[in-house]
Amino acid sequence: MRKLLILDRYIIRKFIGTYVLSLLLITVVVIIFDLSEKVDDFVEKKAPLTAIVFAYYMNFVPYIVNLFSSLFVFITVILFTSQMANHSEIIAILSGGMSFRRLMFPYFISSLCICVISIALNLFVIPPANATRLAFEEQYVRTPFYNANRNLHYQLSPGVFLYIESFTTWDNTARQFTMEEFSGKQLVSKLSAESAKWDEAKKQWTLSQYNKRTLRDDDEVIERGDRMELQIDFDADDLKRRNNFTESMNYNELNSYIDQLKQRGDKGMKYALIEKNTRIAVPFSVFILTLIGVSLSSRKVRGGIGLKIGIGLALSFSYILFLRFSEMFVHANLLPPAIALWVPNCLYAIIAIVLYKIAPK
């Protein structure tokens, strides 16, 4: 382990201190803008003040701060490194015999701390907070969820397939409910119903006007009726979840959910995989944006830090935009999430290396 010099501790202290201060200032700005946007919803739906403060904003702030953590790191590096350059501190450090590579050491120590904390928050701390925040938004901010999808197909387990023509969320009723069971390629049974209503109390489906056809060897048994109760590993919540539902799951729950969606062939698996890979890819961008920030701001130039901040903000916002754009590759089935979500990091890593090579000159 390389021993920390006084200079290392000085840079780490300025890095972390400026980072925390930037977070506090940006947090205030974000809360003001968000409150101005949602205040009408709060008043119209009579949201309690305690719920607004503790259920929403106490959980919204960690979410938004961690979401843009890389951006805050980048701005932090630009700010205090430019200040050091303008005070000729960088020139003095390099003239004293320290290489530009060695100068990066305290920066990456700081970035490592922020990256580890961000990953831990993403995987285990923020998801429970998101669950409370999303529940508040569902009650006081968002319009009621409506499932507009039609002709839904799921695989409940190997050989068991479910088809639903449509689902209405307000009464938890599925129309044209059909469940088929296969043994290999052979149809074993087929259960059809005009409708199926989810009973939340009994945790089961109640089928209306059902028709069940069972094949046994060369025999065929047909059963019909007005009402039938059915318990399967599939409930109304599976049809009422918004795409951002995965934000409320910790890492272990998310992995289990992805396995479940994969088995069912649910198209929502793409959103879950994007969420999983984003939680890891975004924190690692801290190292890349730190390298870009130091490379851009370590030289003293005329005009102060304004131009550097402008270039820095353009690069950081373009990174966030490109990260969102890369999700389209997943939805278009052009790239798997594990690759698409890392493409921005790879591209900006190349930019960072080029700037790093140029900076000492």
VEXDREN-2710 file (C-alpha; in Angstrom, 1 decimal):
% VEXDREN-2710
k/r/px/py/pz
1/MET/0.0/0.0/0.0
2/ARG/1.5/3.3/-1.1
3/LYS/1.9/5.7/1.8
4/LEU/-0.2/8.9/1.7
5/LEU/1.9/12.1/1.5
6/ILE/0.8/15.4/3.0
7/LEU/0.0/16.4/-0.6
8/ASP/-2.2/13.3/-1.0
9/ARG/-4.2/14.1/2.1
10/TYR/-4.5/17.8/1.0
11/ILE/-6.0/16.8/-2.4
12/ILE/-8.3/14.1/-0.9
13/ARG/-9.5/16.6/1.6
14/LYS/-10.3/19.2/-1.0
15/PHE/-11.8/16.6/-3.3
16/ILE/-14.2/15.2/-0.7
17/GLY/-14.9/18.5/0.9
18/THR/-15.8/20.2/-2.4
19/TYR/-17.8/17.1/-3.4
20/VAL/-20.0/17.2/-0.3
21/LEU/-20.5/20.9/-0.6
22/SER/-21.6/20.5/-4.2
23/LEU/-24.0/17.8/-3.2
24/LEU/-25.6/20.0/-0.6
25/LEU/-26.0/23.0/-2.9
26/ILE/-27.3/20.9/-5.8
27/THR/-29.7/19.1/-3.4
28/VAL/-31.3/22.3/-2.4
29/VAL/-31.7/23.4/-6.0
30/VAL/-33.2/20.0/-7.0
31/ILE/-35.7/20.1/-4.1
32/ILE/-36.8/23.6/-5.0
33/PHE/-37.4/22.6/-8.7
34/ASP/-39.1/19.4/-7.8
35/LEU/-41.4/21.0/-5.2
36/SER/-42.4/23.7/-7.7
37/GLU/-43.3/21.0/-10.2
38/LYS/-45.3/18.8/-7.8
39/VAL/-46.8/21.3/-5.4
40/ASP/-50.2/21.3/-7.3
41/ASP/-50.4/17.5/-7.0
42/PHE/-49.6/17.6/-3.3
43/VAL/-52.4/20.2/-2.7
44/GLU/-54.9/18.6/-5.0
45/LYS/-54.5/15.1/-3.5
46/LYS/-54.1/16.4/0.0
47/ALA/-50.8/14.9/0.7
48/PRO/-49.9/15.2/4.5
49/LEU/-46.9/17.4/5.2
50/THR/-45.1/14.6/7.2
51/ALA/-45.5/12.2/4.2
52/ILE/-44.1/14.8/1.8
53/VAL/-41.1/15.4/4.0
54/PHE/-40.3/12.0/5.4
55/ALA/-41.8/9.5/2.9
56/TYR/-41.0/11.5/-0.3
57/TYR/-38.1/14.0/0.0
58/MET/-36.1/12.0/2.6
59/ASN/-36.1/9.2/0.1
60/PHE/-36.0/11.3/-3.1
61/VAL/-32.8/13.2/-2.2
62/PRO/-30.6/10.1/-1.8
63/TYR/-32.0/8.7/-5.1
64/ILE/-31.3/11.9/-7.1
65/VAL/-28.0/12.5/-5.5
66/ASN/-26.7/9.1/-6.2
67/LEU/-28.1/9.1/-9.7
68/PHE/-26.0/12.2/-10.6
69/SER/-23.1/11.3/-8.4
70/SER/-20.7/11.0/-11.3
71/LEU/-21.7/14.4/-12.6
72/PHE/-21.1/15.9/-9.1
73/VAL/-17.7/14.3/-9.0
74/PHE/-16.8/15.7/-12.4
75/ILE/-17.9/19.3/-11.4
76/THR/-16.0/18.9/-8.1
77/VAL/-12.7/17.9/-9.9
78/ILE/-13.1/20.8/-12.4
79/LEU/-13.7/23.3/-9.6
80/PHE/-10.9/22.6/-7.2
81/THR/-8.3/21.5/-9.7
82/SER/-8.8/24.6/-11.7
83/GLN/-8.4/26.6/-8.6
84/MET/-5.2/24.8/-7.8
85/ALA/-4.0/25.5/-11.4
86/ASN/-4.8/29.2/-11.2
87/HIS/-2.9/29.4/-7.9
88/SER/0.1/27.7/-9.7
89/GLU/-0.1/24.8/-7.2
90/ILE/-0.2/22.2/-10.0
91/ILE/2.9/23.8/-11.6
92/ALA/4.7/23.7/-8.2
93/ILE/3.8/20.1/-7.7
94/LEU/5.1/19.0/-11.1
95/SER/8.2/21.2/-10.8
96/GLY/9.0/19.5/-7.5
97/GLY/9.5/16.2/-9.2
98/MET/6.1/14.6/-8.9
99/SER/4.9/13.0/-12.2
100/PHE/1.4/13.7/-13.5
101/ARG/0.7/10.0/-13.1
102/ARG/1.6/10.2/-9.4
103/LEU/-0.5/13.3/-9.0
104/MET/-3.5/11.2/-10.1
105/PHE/-3.1/8.8/-7.1
106/PRO/-5.1/10.9/-4.5
107/TYR/-7.7/11.6/-7.1
108/PHE/-8.3/7.9/-7.7
109/ILE/-8.3/7.2/-3.9
110/SER/-11.1/9.7/-3.5
111/SER/-12.9/8.3/-6.6
112/LEU/-12.6/4.8/-5.2
113/CYS/-14.2/5.7/-1.9
114/ILE/-17.1/7.5/-3.8
115/CYS/-17.5/4.6/-6.2
116/VAL/-17.7/1.9/-3.5
117/ILE/-20.2/3.9/-1.4
118/SER/-22.3/4.6/-4.6
119/ILE/-22.4/0.9/-5.5
120/ALA/-23.3/-0.1/-1.9
121/LEU/-26.1/2.5/-2.0
122/ASN/-27.3/1.4/-5.4
123/LEU/-27.4/-2.3/-4.5
124/PHE/-28.8/-2.3/-0.9
125/VAL/-29.6/1.1/0.6
126/ILE/-31.5/3.2/-2.0
127/PRO/-33.9/0.4/-3.2
128/PRO/-35.8/0.3/0.1
129/ALA/-35.9/4.1/0.1
130/ASN/-37.2/4.0/-3.5
131/ALA/-40.0/1.6/-2.5
132/THR/-41.3/4.3/0.0
133/ARG/-40.8/7.1/-2.5
134/LEU/-42.6/5.2/-5.4
135/ALA/-45.5/4.3/-3.1
136/PHE/-45.9/8.0/-2.2
137/GLU/-45.8/9.0/-5.9
138/GLU/-48.3/6.3/-6.8
139/GLN/-50.7/7.7/-4.2
140/TYR/-50.2/11.5/-4.5
141/VAL/-48.4/12.3/-7.8
142/ARG/-49.0/9.8/-10.6
143/THR/-52.2/9.1/-12.4
144/PRO/-53.6/5.5/-11.7
145/PHE/-51.7/2.9/-13.6
146/TYR/-53.4/1.4/-16.7
147/ASN/-52.1/-1.7/-18.4
148/ALA/-52.6/-1.0/-22.1
149/ASN/-50.8/-4.1/-23.2
150/ARG/-52.8/-6.8/-25.1
151/ASN/-52.2/-10.4/-26.0
152/LEU/-50.0/-11.2/-23.1
153/HIS/-48.0/-14.4/-23.1
154/TYR/-46.1/-15.9/-20.1
155/GLN/-44.4/-19.2/-19.2
156/LEU/-45.2/-19.9/-15.6
157/SER/-43.0/-22.9/-15.4
158/PRO/-41.4/-25.3/-17.8
159/GLY/-44.2/-26.6/-20.1
160/VAL/-46.9/-24.3/-18.6
161/PHE/-48.0/-21.3/-20.6
162/LEU/-50.5/-18.5/-19.9
163/TYR/-52.3/-16.2/-22.3
164/ILE/-54.3/-13.1/-21.4
165/GLU/-56.0/-11.0/-24.0
166/SER/-56.2/-7.9/-21.8
167/PHE/-56.2/-6.9/-18.2
168/THR/-58.0/-4.0/-16.4
169/THR/-56.2/-2.7/-13.3
170/TRP/-59.2/-1.1/-11.6
171/ASP/-61.0/-4.4/-11.0
172/ASN/-58.1/-6.8/-11.3
173/THR/-59.8/-8.7/-14.1
174/ALA/-58.1/-10.6/-17.0
175/ARG/-60.1/-11.2/-20.2
176/GLN/-59.9/-14.3/-22.3
177/PHE/-57.7/-16.3/-19.8
178/THR/-56.0/-19.4/-21.1
179/MET/-53.5/-21.7/-19.5
180/GLU/-51.9/-24.6/-21.4
181/GLU/-49.7/-27.4/-20.0
182/PHE/-47.4/-29.4/-22.3
183/SER/-45.4/-32.6/-21.8
184/GLY/-42.6/-32.2/-24.3
185/LYS/-44.5/-31.2/-27.5
186/GLN/-47.7/-33.0/-26.4
187/LEU/-50.6/-30.9/-25.0
188/VAL/-51.7/-32.3/-21.6
189/SER/-54.4/-29.8/-20.6
190/LYS/-55.9/-26.6/-21.6
191/LEU/-57.9/-24.3/-19.3
192/SER/-59.9/-21.4/-20.8
193/ALA/-62.2/-18.8/-19.3
194/GLU/-64.1/-15.8/-20.4
195/SER/-62.6/-13.8/-17.5
196/ALA/-60.4/-14.3/-14.4
197/LYS/-60.6/-12.0/-11.4
198/TRP/-57.8/-11.8/-8.9
199/ASP/-59.0/-12.3/-5.2
200/GLU/-56.5/-10.4/-3.1
201/ALA/-57.8/-11.9/0.2
202/LYS/-57.5/-15.5/-0.9
203/LYS/-54.5/-14.9/-3.2
204/GLN/-56.1/-16.8/-6.1
205/TRP/-57.9/-16.3/-9.4
206/THR/-61.6/-16.8/-9.8
207/LEU/-62.5/-18.0/-13.3
208/SER/-65.9/-17.3/-14.9
209/GLN/-67.4/-19.4/-17.6
210/TYR/-64.4/-21.8/-17.8
211/ASN/-63.7/-24.8/-20.0
212/LYS/-61.1/-27.3/-19.1
213/ARG/-59.8/-29.9/-21.5
214/THR/-57.6/-32.7/-20.2
215/LEU/-55.9/-35.3/-22.5
216/ARG/-55.1/-38.8/-20.9
217/ASP/-53.6/-41.3/-23.3
218/ASP/-56.3/-41.6/-26.0
219/ASP/-59.0/-40.2/-23.7
220/GLU/-60.2/-36.6/-23.6
221/VAL/-61.9/-35.2/-20.5
222/ILE/-63.9/-31.9/-20.8
223/GLU/-65.1/-30.0/-17.8
224/ARG/-67.2/-26.9/-18.0
225/GLY/-68.6/-24.6/-15.3
226/ASP/-69.6/-21.1/-14.3
227/ARG/-67.0/-20.6/-11.6
228/MET/-63.6/-22.0/-10.7
229/GLU/-60.9/-21.1/-8.2
230/LEU/-57.3/-21.3/-9.4
231/GLN/-54.0/-20.8/-7.5
232/ILE/-50.9/-20.3/-9.6
233/ASP/-47.6/-18.5/-9.2
234/PHE/-48.8/-15.4/-10.9
235/ASP/-51.0/-12.6/-9.5
236/ALA/-52.4/-9.3/-10.4
237/ASP/-49.4/-7.4/-9.2
238/ASP/-47.4/-9.0/-12.0
239/LEU/-49.7/-7.1/-14.4
240/LYS/-49.9/-3.8/-12.5
241/ARG/-46.2/-3.0/-12.1
242/ARG/-44.7/0.1/-13.8
243/ASN/-41.3/-0.3/-15.5
244/ASN/-39.5/1.5/-12.7
245/PHE/-40.7/-1.0/-10.2
246/THR/-37.2/-2.6/-10.2
247/GLU/-35.8/0.5/-8.6
248/SER/-37.3/-0.7/-5.3
249/MET/-35.4/-4.0/-5.3
250/ASN/-32.1/-4.7/-3.7
251/TYR/-29.5/-6.6/-5.7
252/ASN/-30.5/-10.1/-4.5
253/GLU/-34.2/-9.4/-5.1
254/LEU/-33.4/-7.9/-8.5
255/ASN/-31.5/-11.1/-9.5
256/SER/-34.4/-13.3/-8.4
257/TYR/-36.9/-11.2/-10.2
258/ILE/-34.8/-11.3/-13.4
259/ASP/-34.7/-15.1/-13.2
260/GLN/-38.5/-15.2/-12.8
261/LEU/-39.0/-12.8/-15.7
262/LYS/-36.6/-14.9/-17.8
263/GLN/-38.6/-18.0/-17.2
264/ARG/-41.9/-16.3/-18.0
265/GLY/-40.5/-14.7/-21.2
266/ASP/-41.7/-11.3/-19.8
267/LYS/-40.5/-8.3/-21.9
268/GLY/-40.1/-6.4/-18.6
269/MET/-36.9/-8.4/-18.2
270/LYS/-35.1/-5.7/-20.4
271/TYR/-36.0/-3.0/-17.9
272/ALA/-34.8/-5.2/-15.0
273/LEU/-31.5/-5.9/-16.8
274/ILE/-31.0/-2.3/-17.6
275/GLU/-31.5/-1.4/-13.9
276/LYS/-29.1/-4.1/-12.8
277/ASN/-26.3/-3.1/-15.1
278/THR/-26.8/0.7/-14.6
279/ARG/-26.3/0.3/-10.9
280/ILE/-22.8/-1.0/-11.5
281/ALA/-21.8/0.9/-14.7
282/VAL/-22.6/4.4/-13.5
283/PRO/-20.5/4.4/-10.3
284/PHE/-17.5/3.2/-12.3
285/SER/-17.8/6.2/-14.5
286/VAL/-16.5/8.2/-11.5
287/PHE/-12.9/7.1/-12.4
288/ILE/-13.3/8.1/-16.1
289/LEU/-14.8/11.5/-15.4
290/THR/-12.2/12.2/-12.7
291/LEU/-9.4/11.5/-15.2
292/ILE/-11.1/13.7/-17.8
293/GLY/-11.7/16.5/-15.2
294/VAL/-8.0/16.5/-14.0
295/SER/-6.7/16.4/-17.5
296/LEU/-8.9/19.4/-18.6
297/SER/-8.4/21.6/-15.6
298/SER/-4.8/21.0/-14.5
299/ARG/-3.4/23.6/-16.8
300/LYS/-3.5/27.3/-16.1
301/VAL/-5.2/29.2/-18.9
302/ARG/-6.5/32.7/-19.5
303/GLY/-10.2/33.3/-18.8
304/GLY/-10.3/31.5/-15.5
305/ILE/-12.3/28.3/-14.9
306/GLY/-15.4/29.3/-16.9
307/LEU/-14.4/27.7/-20.1
308/LYS/-13.2/24.5/-18.3
309/ILE/-16.5/24.2/-16.4
310/GLY/-18.4/24.7/-19.7
311/ILE/-16.4/22.0/-21.4
312/GLY/-16.7/19.8/-18.4
313/LEU/-20.5/20.2/-18.1
314/ALA/-20.8/19.5/-21.9
315/LEU/-18.8/16.3/-21.6
316/SER/-20.6/15.1/-18.4
317/PHE/-24.1/15.8/-19.7
318/SER/-23.2/14.2/-23.0
319/TYR/-22.2/11.1/-21.0
320/ILE/-25.5/11.0/-19.2
321/LEU/-27.3/11.5/-22.6
322/PHE/-25.3/8.7/-24.2
323/LEU/-26.0/6.4/-21.3
324/ARG/-29.7/6.9/-21.8
325/PHE/-29.3/6.5/-25.5
326/SER/-27.5/3.2/-25.1
327/GLU/-30.6/1.8/-23.5
328/MET/-32.3/2.0/-26.9
329/PHE/-29.8/-0.6/-28.2
330/VAL/-31.3/-2.9/-25.6
331/HIS/-34.9/-2.3/-26.4
332/ALA/-34.1/-2.7/-30.1
333/ASN/-32.4/-6.0/-29.4
334/LEU/-29.2/-4.8/-31.0
335/LEU/-27.0/-5.3/-27.9
336/PRO/-27.4/-7.1/-24.6
337/PRO/-27.7/-4.8/-21.5
338/ALA/-24.3/-6.1/-20.1
339/ILE/-22.6/-4.6/-23.2
340/ALA/-24.9/-1.6/-24.1
341/LEU/-24.7/0.0/-20.6
342/TRP/-20.9/-0.2/-20.6
343/VAL/-20.5/1.3/-24.1
344/PRO/-20.5/4.9/-22.8
345/ASN/-17.9/4.0/-20.2
346/CYS/-15.6/2.4/-22.8
347/LEU/-16.0/5.4/-25.2
348/TYR/-15.4/8.0/-22.5
349/ALA/-12.5/6.0/-21.2
350/ILE/-10.8/6.4/-24.6
351/ILE/-11.5/10.2/-24.4
352/ALA/-10.0/10.2/-20.9
353/ILE/-6.8/8.4/-21.9
354/VAL/-6.3/10.7/-24.9
355/LEU/-6.7/13.8/-22.7
356/TYR/-4.5/12.3/-20.0
357/LYS/-1.7/11.8/-22.6
358/ILE/-2.0/15.4/-23.7
359/ALA/-2.3/17.0/-20.3
360/PRO/1.3/16.9/-19.1
361/LYS/2.5/18.5/-22.4
END
